[in-house]
Amino acid sequence: MTVVALVRTSFEGETVSVPLTRILPTKTVSAAVKGSAKYKEIESSYPVVGIIEPLVVWRQRDGSYLLLDGHCRLSVLQDAGAKTAECLVSTDDESYTFNKHVSRLAPIQANRMILKALDAGVPEERLAKALNRSVQTIRTSRTMLKDICSEALELLKDKQVATNALRLFKLVKPMRQIEMAELMNKMGNYSKPYAAGLVSRTPQEMLTEQARPKKTARAKPEDLARMEVEMQTLEREILLIDESYGRNVVNLTIARGYVKKLLENAKVAKYLGAKHADILAEFQRIQEAESLDA
């Protein structure tokens, strides 16, 4: 006997053009968000290529549409004076965070896409305007990954590595590049200061010629002794912090996850927006924070 499983689709089969006046956002786009690089990128690319990714909405009985995903895109459309937006209609308004399932384009992947566009003949000026970057930045993309070994790039290809951190990889030899990539993955730290710290701890023989100082200043014995004491003190402090850090991170992660789950429920978000806007704004700040330190 053949058993046929019925699978319910999450979206209606076709996108619909919805008047902006009938789209009900579930959160506000703050001034800080409007000043972010991501928002500026959407804003500058809209006149060139339009809104590529449709808004995600849930159809309500009164003919309006609850916005589940795409608040920045909606804000850009409103500021540009648009009348309608292409929307993907969800069949469920409950507990599904679309952004959580979207892997944001990592710098290495973005650079490779820019190179492909340039190789395909897209003018540098048009690409710069669409991505909200300077023409010089687009030009430097041609050499950004040059001299970084393929193994290190593979380890970091889907990570949000700072562009300035990637440049520091060129100061060390391929084996050290791989070690740095592995350490960054282990610590979950892809910042320029952390990369600079790894470079500074690299043995001389693992540095490239451009990283080696022309003159090496000889440190005084008393300076070395003071640095040694400071390093020992720092190591003791790190050990003390480490005892409680893991427990605190778990507690914060659980609390943040609960807040996210609340806001994933469109009905809860709509109620908070109508009755407790200040609480909703604070919950959104917690949800959108890029790290637990924010």
C-alpha positions as CSV (number, residue, x, y, z in Angstrom):
1,M,0.0,0.0,0.0
2,T,1.4,3.4,-0.9
3,V,1.2,6.1,1.7
4,V,1.0,9.6,0.4
5,A,2.1,12.3,2.8
6,L,0.4,15.7,2.4
7,V,2.8,18.5,2.8
8,R,1.5,21.9,3.5
9,T,3.3,24.7,1.7
10,S,4.5,27.7,3.8
11,F,3.7,30.3,1.1
12,E,1.1,31.0,-1.5
13,G,2.2,30.0,-5.0
14,E,2.6,33.5,-6.5
15,T,3.8,36.8,-5.2
16,V,1.3,39.6,-5.0
17,S,1.6,43.4,-5.4
18,V,0.3,45.0,-2.2
19,P,-0.3,48.7,-1.6
20,L,2.1,49.9,1.1
21,T,-0.9,51.5,2.9
22,R,-2.3,47.9,3.5
23,I,1.0,46.5,5.0
24,L,1.1,46.6,8.8
25,P,4.7,46.4,10.2
26,T,5.3,44.6,13.5
27,K,8.2,46.8,14.6
28,T,9.6,50.2,13.9
29,V,12.8,50.9,12.0
30,S,15.0,52.9,14.3
31,A,17.4,55.7,13.3
32,A,20.3,53.5,14.3
33,V,19.1,50.8,11.8
34,K,18.6,53.4,9.1
35,G,22.2,54.4,9.7
36,S,23.5,50.9,9.4
37,A,25.6,49.6,6.4
38,K,22.9,47.0,5.6
39,Y,20.2,49.6,5.4
40,K,22.3,52.0,3.3
41,E,23.1,49.1,0.9
42,I,19.4,48.4,0.3
43,E,18.7,52.2,0.0
44,S,21.4,52.8,-2.6
45,S,20.7,49.6,-4.6
46,Y,16.9,50.3,-4.9
47,P,17.2,52.9,-7.7
48,V,19.5,50.6,-9.6
49,V,18.1,47.1,-9.2
50,G,14.9,47.6,-7.2
51,I,13.9,45.4,-4.3
52,I,15.1,42.0,-5.2
53,E,13.8,40.0,-2.2
54,P,10.0,40.3,-1.7
55,L,8.5,41.2,1.6
56,V,7.0,38.4,3.5
57,V,3.4,39.1,4.8
58,W,0.5,37.3,6.3
59,R,-2.9,37.9,4.8
60,Q,-5.6,39.1,7.3
61,R,-9.3,38.9,7.1
62,D,-9.8,42.6,6.8
63,G,-7.7,42.8,3.6
64,S,-4.6,44.1,5.3
65,Y,-1.3,42.3,5.4
66,L,0.9,41.8,8.6
67,L,4.6,42.2,7.7
68,L,6.6,39.2,8.9
69,D,9.9,40.0,7.3
70,G,11.3,43.0,5.4
71,H,10.9,46.0,7.6
72,C,14.0,47.7,6.2
73,R,12.9,47.1,2.6
74,L,9.4,48.5,3.4
75,S,11.0,51.6,5.0
76,V,13.2,52.2,1.9
77,L,10.1,51.8,-0.4
78,Q,8.2,54.3,1.8
79,D,11.0,56.9,1.8
80,A,11.3,56.5,-2.0
81,G,7.6,57.2,-2.5
82,A,6.7,53.8,-3.8
83,K,3.0,52.8,-3.9
84,T,3.2,49.0,-3.9
85,A,5.5,46.2,-3.0
86,E,5.9,42.7,-4.3
87,C,5.1,40.3,-1.4
88,L,5.4,36.7,-0.7
89,V,2.3,35.6,1.3
90,S,2.9,33.2,4.2
91,T,0.2,30.7,5.1
92,D,1.1,30.9,8.8
93,D,1.8,33.9,11.1
94,E,3.1,31.8,14.0
95,S,6.7,31.4,15.3
96,Y,8.8,31.4,12.2
97,T,11.6,33.8,12.1
98,F,12.7,34.2,8.4
99,N,15.9,36.0,9.1
100,K,17.0,33.2,11.4
101,H,17.1,30.9,8.5
102,V,18.9,33.3,6.1
103,S,22.7,33.0,5.9
104,R,23.9,36.5,5.5
105,L,26.5,36.8,2.7
106,A,30.0,36.6,4.2
107,P,32.7,39.0,3.1
108,I,34.7,36.3,1.3
109,Q,31.6,35.2,-0.6
110,A,30.6,38.8,-1.3
111,N,34.1,39.4,-2.7
112,R,33.9,36.4,-5.0
113,M,30.5,37.6,-6.3
114,I,31.9,41.0,-7.0
115,L,34.7,39.5,-9.0
116,K,32.3,37.4,-11.0
117,A,30.2,40.5,-11.8
118,L,33.4,42.4,-12.9
119,D,34.5,39.4,-15.0
120,A,31.0,39.4,-16.6
121,G,31.5,43.0,-17.7
122,V,29.4,44.9,-15.1
123,P,30.9,48.4,-14.9
124,E,32.6,49.3,-11.7
125,E,30.6,52.5,-11.3
126,R,27.2,50.6,-11.6
127,L,28.4,47.9,-9.2
128,A,29.6,50.5,-6.7
129,K,26.2,52.3,-6.8
130,A,24.2,49.1,-6.4
131,L,26.3,48.0,-3.3
132,N,26.6,51.5,-1.7
133,R,30.4,51.3,-2.0
134,S,33.0,53.6,-3.5
135,V,34.5,52.7,-6.9
136,Q,37.9,52.4,-5.2
137,T,36.5,49.7,-2.9
138,I,35.2,47.8,-5.9
139,R,38.6,48.1,-7.5
140,T,40.4,46.8,-4.4
141,S,38.1,43.8,-4.4
142,R,40.2,42.4,-7.2
143,T,43.2,41.9,-4.9
144,M,41.5,41.6,-1.5
145,L,42.0,37.8,-1.3
146,K,45.3,37.7,-3.2
147,D,48.1,36.0,-1.2
148,I,45.7,34.3,1.2
149,C,45.9,30.5,0.8
150,S,42.9,28.6,-0.3
151,E,42.7,26.5,2.9
152,A,42.4,29.6,5.1
153,L,39.7,31.0,2.7
154,E,37.8,27.8,2.9
155,L,37.8,27.8,6.7
156,L,36.5,31.4,6.7
157,K,34.3,31.5,3.6
158,D,31.0,31.6,5.5
159,K,32.2,33.7,8.4
160,Q,31.7,37.4,9.0
161,V,35.4,38.3,8.9
162,A,36.2,41.9,9.0
163,T,37.8,43.1,5.8
164,N,40.7,44.7,7.6
165,A,41.3,41.4,9.4
166,L,41.6,39.6,6.0
167,R,44.3,42.1,4.9
168,L,46.3,41.1,8.0
169,F,46.5,37.5,6.8
170,K,48.8,38.6,4.0
171,L,51.4,39.4,6.7
172,V,51.9,35.8,7.5
173,K,52.8,32.6,5.6
174,P,50.2,30.1,4.4
175,M,50.7,27.7,7.4
176,R,50.2,30.5,9.9
177,Q,47.2,31.7,7.9
178,I,45.5,28.3,8.4
179,E,46.4,28.4,12.1
180,M,44.9,31.9,12.4
181,A,41.7,30.9,10.6
182,E,41.3,27.9,12.9
183,L,41.8,30.0,16.0
184,M,39.3,32.6,14.8
185,N,36.7,29.9,14.2
186,K,37.5,28.3,17.6
187,M,37.1,31.7,19.4
188,G,34.3,32.9,17.2
189,N,36.2,36.2,16.9
190,Y,36.7,37.6,13.4
191,S,37.7,41.2,14.3
192,K,40.7,43.2,13.1
193,P,42.1,43.6,16.7
194,Y,42.0,39.8,17.2
195,A,43.7,39.2,13.9
196,A,46.3,41.8,14.7
197,G,47.0,40.0,18.0
198,L,47.5,36.7,16.2
199,V,49.9,38.4,13.8
200,S,51.9,39.9,16.7
201,R,52.3,36.5,18.3
202,T,53.6,35.0,15.1
203,P,57.2,33.8,15.1
204,Q,59.5,35.8,12.8
205,E,60.1,32.8,10.5
206,M,56.3,32.7,9.8
207,L,56.0,36.3,8.8
208,T,56.2,37.5,5.2
209,E,58.8,40.0,4.2
210,Q,56.3,42.9,4.3
211,A,55.5,42.2,7.9
212,R,59.1,42.1,9.2
213,P,60.2,45.4,10.7
214,K,63.2,47.1,9.1
215,K,64.7,47.8,12.5
216,T,64.0,45.8,15.7
217,A,64.0,48.0,18.8
218,R,65.7,46.3,21.7
219,A,63.5,46.2,24.7
220,K,65.0,47.2,28.1
221,P,65.2,44.4,30.7
222,E,62.9,46.4,33.1
223,D,60.3,46.8,30.4
224,L,60.4,43.0,29.7
225,A,60.0,42.3,33.4
226,R,57.0,44.6,33.7
227,M,55.3,43.1,30.7
228,E,55.9,39.6,32.2
229,V,54.2,40.6,35.4
230,E,51.3,42.2,33.5
231,M,50.8,39.1,31.4
232,Q,50.7,36.9,34.5
233,T,48.2,39.2,36.1
234,L,46.0,39.2,33.0
235,E,46.2,35.4,32.8
236,R,44.9,35.1,36.4
237,E,42.1,37.5,35.7
238,I,41.1,35.5,32.6
239,L,41.0,32.3,34.6
240,L,38.7,33.9,37.2
241,I,36.4,35.3,34.6
242,D,36.3,32.0,32.7
243,E,34.9,30.2,35.8
244,S,31.6,32.2,35.6
245,Y,31.6,33.2,31.9
246,G,30.2,29.9,30.6
247,R,27.3,29.9,33.1
248,N,26.5,33.6,32.4
249,V,26.5,33.1,28.6
250,V,24.1,30.1,28.9
251,N,21.7,32.1,31.1
252,L,21.8,35.1,28.7
253,T,21.4,32.9,25.6
254,I,18.3,31.3,27.1
255,A,16.8,34.7,28.0
256,R,17.5,36.1,24.6
257,G,16.1,33.0,22.9
258,Y,12.9,33.4,24.9
259,V,12.6,37.0,23.9
260,K,13.1,36.0,20.2
261,K,10.4,33.4,20.5
262,L,8.0,35.9,21.9
263,L,8.6,38.2,18.9
264,E,8.4,35.4,16.4
265,N,4.7,35.2,17.3
266,A,3.1,37.9,15.2
267,K,0.1,38.2,17.5
268,V,2.3,38.9,20.5
269,A,4.4,41.4,18.5
270,K,1.2,43.2,17.3
271,Y,-0.2,43.3,20.9
272,L,3.0,44.7,22.3
273,G,3.2,47.3,19.6
274,A,-0.3,48.5,20.4
275,K,-0.2,48.3,24.2
276,H,3.4,48.4,25.3
277,A,5.5,50.0,22.6
278,D,8.4,50.7,25.0
279,I,8.7,47.1,26.0
280,L,8.5,46.0,22.3
281,A,11.3,48.4,21.4
282,E,13.5,47.0,24.2
283,F,12.8,43.4,23.2
284,Q,13.6,44.3,19.6
285,R,16.9,45.8,20.7
286,I,17.8,42.6,22.5
287,Q,16.7,40.4,19.6
288,E,18.7,42.4,17.0
289,A,21.9,42.7,19.0
290,E,24.7,41.1,17.1
291,S,26.4,39.9,20.3
292,L,25.6,39.3,24.0
293,D,27.7,42.4,24.8
294,A,25.4,44.8,22.9
